[in-house]
Amino acid sequence: MIRRLTVRRFQAISVILTALGLAGLILAAVVGAQSRVMGDDVLEMLAKGFDYMSQSNFSAAQAEFEKVIKSDFDNPFANNNMAVLMEKQGRLVDAMTYLKIAAKAAENYKNRVKQAHLLGLLCAAVNPEKETADKSAVSQVIADNQRKLAEKMASQPTAASPEPGK
């Protein structure tokens, strides 16, 4: 009789824990899919970085975007703009890495794009507004930057490629 009660308790506890685990997974999925709201401090750093880029002060711009990334790792505006800086420096692999990070989170950031600036040969930098929309405005910019950068990378010879005629 005692053994049956212990088994029943174990089964009941297992059912409860499983239900709690599933509820936690569902909650995490819902929270993860919600829009991310950027604070005024982040918007200010992004605006400063964008202004520095417009003034060709690239090291100051990079410092501002790095501050944003430090506090909000996957911020698509900061990562996109870092990609633009990397592309400008010829660091195409680094640029693509930043764009991949930006693309993963872009749909969760609904801020409108105030300004776009073609800084590099291909990629557009973006400056967000505080105002949001129903869908992400930055995701299309990031997708365009990824496509253009991938085309540029594919057209360049790799370091392992022999020189023509050798």
N, C-alpha and C positions, 0 to 999 in steps of 0.2 A: 504494500500500500504506500509506504514512504517513497519507494523508488518511482512509482507512477506519478506521485505529486512532484517529485524533483524533475522528472522528464517533462511533465506538463509545464512547469515553471520555466524550464530551459527553453521549451518550444515557444512559449508566450513571450519571453524576453527576446528570443531570436526574431520573432515576427515584429515586435516593437522596434528593435534596433534596425531591422531592414527597412521598415517604413520610415523611420527617422532619416536613415541614410539616403533613401530615394527623395524624400522631401528636401533634404539639403542639396542634393544634386540639381533638383528642379529650381530651387531658389537661386543657386549659383548661376545657372543658365539664364534665368530671368534677369538677375542683377547684371550679369556680364553683357547682356544684350541691350541694356538701357543706354540712353544718351549720356555722354559725359559732359559735364558743365565745367568750363574753365573759369577759374577765379580771375579777379581783376589783376592780381599780381602776375599770373601767367600771361594774360593778354597784354599787359604792359611790357613784359620781357620780349614777347613775340613782336610787338610793334617796334620796340627799340632795335631789335635785331634786324627787322625788315628795313627800318630807316638807315641803319648802318650799312646794310647791303646796297641800298640805293645810292649811298654816298661813297661806295667802293671802299668802305672801312671793314674789310672782310674778317679781320681778326676779332674786332669788337662784336661783329654780328655773330661769329661762331661762339664767342664767350656767352652771349645772351641765349642762344639756342641750346648750348650745353647746360645752362642753368635750368632751362625748362625741362630738358630730358632728364636731368638729375632728379627733379621733383615729380615728373610725369613721363616715365620712360617711353611709352609708346605714343606720345602726343604726335599726331600726324602732321601738324603744321611745322613744329620744330624739326621733326625728322625729315620732312620734305625739304625744308630750307637748308638743313645740313647737307642733304644730297646735292642740292644746287651748288653749295660751296665746294663740295668734294669734286663734282664734275668740273667746276671752274678750275680746280687745281690739277685736273687730269687724273684724279684718284677714282676711277670709274667703278672699281669693285666696291670700294667704300660707299660710293654714291648709291649703288644698287642695294647694298645692305640697309642703308637708311630708308630707302624707298620701300623695301620689303617690310620693315618694321612699321612704317607709316601706313602701308596698305592694310595691314592686319587690323588696325584700330580705327581706320578712317570712317567707317560707317557709323561708329558710335559718337562721333563728333559732328554736331549739326550746325556749327557756327557758319555763318555766311562768309564769303570771301570778299573783303573790302577792296583789296588790290592784288594784282598779280604782276610780276616783274620778270621778264626774260633776262636772266643775268648770265647764265652760261650759254654755251653754244646751242643747247637744246632745252634745258630744263627751266621751268617756271617756278619762281618763289611766290609764296602766298602770305598775305597779311589778313588774319581773321577779324571779323566784327564780333562784338558781344552778342548781337542779335542772332537768333538761331532760326532754322528752317525745318521743314518736315523731313528732309533727307540731307545727307552729307553733300556739301559743295566741294570739299577738298578731295574727295575720293576720285573724281574724274581727272583732276589736275595730276594727282599721284599716278593714276593709271596711264595718262598720256606721257608723263615723265618716264615711267618704267618702260613703256614701249619705245620711246625715242632713245633712251639710254641703251636698251638691249640692242637696238639696231646699230647704234654707234659702236658698241662693244663687239658685235659680230663682224663689223666691217674692218676692224683693226687687226693687224697681224698679231699673233701671240708671240711671247718671248721665245718660245721653242721653235717658231717657224724659221726655216732657213731664209737667208736673203735671196732675192730673185737672181737667177743665173749662177748660183753656187750649188 
